[in-house]
């Protein structure tokens, strides 16, 4: 599959805005390892090969284990803390918010689980992290962003 166009070359202002959001998330106080898990999981759901590879590599560079990353797709059964599980459930709910088969995409139980683990400011930052990753995924998928690391 070939790339369609380079959205950043066409107008870098959108990328700059998303990078500003990334900087906010990095300085929010959320654990980078938690953001890494959210980034990889959201990218798995959306099927963004570029982002799965890039954020898996980042997570490993920061010390995340290959074992946990392999089990991320089945995180409810994997070796994750309750805080991580709450974050992943929240990120999944946000990612599926437009799914017509889901009657209550961000239901009260998912919200209560997240509230039990995160202070207000952390929950807002976590929400922005999921939103940002969804935005990056949609750009990469829509414009078929090539990943030299995946070239055959």
Beta strands, then each sheet from edge to edge (+ up, - down):
end
